[in-house]
Amino acid sequence: MTRFVVTGTDTGIGKTIFSAGLAQATGTPYWKPIQSGLEEETDSEVVARLAGVPIRPEAYRLITPASPHLAAEIDVVNIDIETLTPPPGDLIVEGAGGALVPVTRTTLYADLFAKWQIPVIVCARTALGTINHSLLTIEALRTRGVPIHGLAFLGHAVEDSEAIISEISGVRRLGRLPIIDPLNSETLADAFKANFNIADFR
């Protein structure tokens, strides 16, 4: 079964592009539990456009572009943690921002991941600061007993940073998705195939 949660070390690092590449390469449905901000193309719409896989409807669609806890408060929406459960079967689940982004005032995404017990792929940008951000993210997940499947790096190659994060954390490197320009379904498929072993996701 192909069933993973994709989280990241920060926001805007390329988790959705990686999620689309993984979903496309494995033919796996995609699910974004909570979408904050609806004015621009949503993450589900991006994945649908790039990957062409089934999209499971978001549990919550929030108008305000902010952290889910705040967006829900502004939109006067109650996020029910108890019923926020991933659909069954093969699935790529994408969180929002980093692993410690608040879903509510008392629950972080990492807490949800601990509850779900689905293997997590940590996406880490290769830019300056990634060693600290990545190790903190991994430590936060492990503290909660979240199973970690591996690390996916995003951006230009920075071999020492990629290597030392894996060495110190003991989390395996799955590969690195380079910056893709132009970005479309075909270029994403080619880049993912060239930089990741699909067998690692089966």
Secondary structure as GFF3:
##gff-version 3
##sequence-region A 1 202
A	DSSP	beta_strand	3	8	.	.	.	ID=ss1
A	DSSP	alpha_helix	15	26	.	.	.	ID=ss2
A	DSSP	beta_strand	30	31	.	.	.	ID=ss3
A	DSSP	beta_strand	34	36	.	.	.	ID=ss4
A	DSSP	alpha_helix	43	51	.	.	.	ID=ss5
A	DSSP	beta_strand	55	56	.	.	.	ID=ss6
A	DSSP	beta_strand	60	62	.	.	.	ID=ss7
A	DSSP	alpha_helix	68	74	.	.	.	ID=ss8
A	DSSP	three_ten_helix	81	83	.	.	.	ID=ss9
A	DSSP	beta_strand	91	94	.	.	.	ID=ss10
A	DSSP	alpha_helix	109	116	.	.	.	ID=ss11
A	DSSP	beta_strand	120	125	.	.	.	ID=ss12
A	DSSP	alpha_helix	130	143	.	.	.	ID=ss13
A	DSSP	beta_strand	148	154	.	.	.	ID=ss14
A	DSSP	alpha_helix	159	169	.	.	.	ID=ss15
A	DSSP	beta_strand	173	177	.	.	.	ID=ss16
A	DSSP	alpha_helix	185	195	.	.	.	ID=ss17
A	DSSP	three_ten_helix	198	201	.	.	.	ID=ss18
###
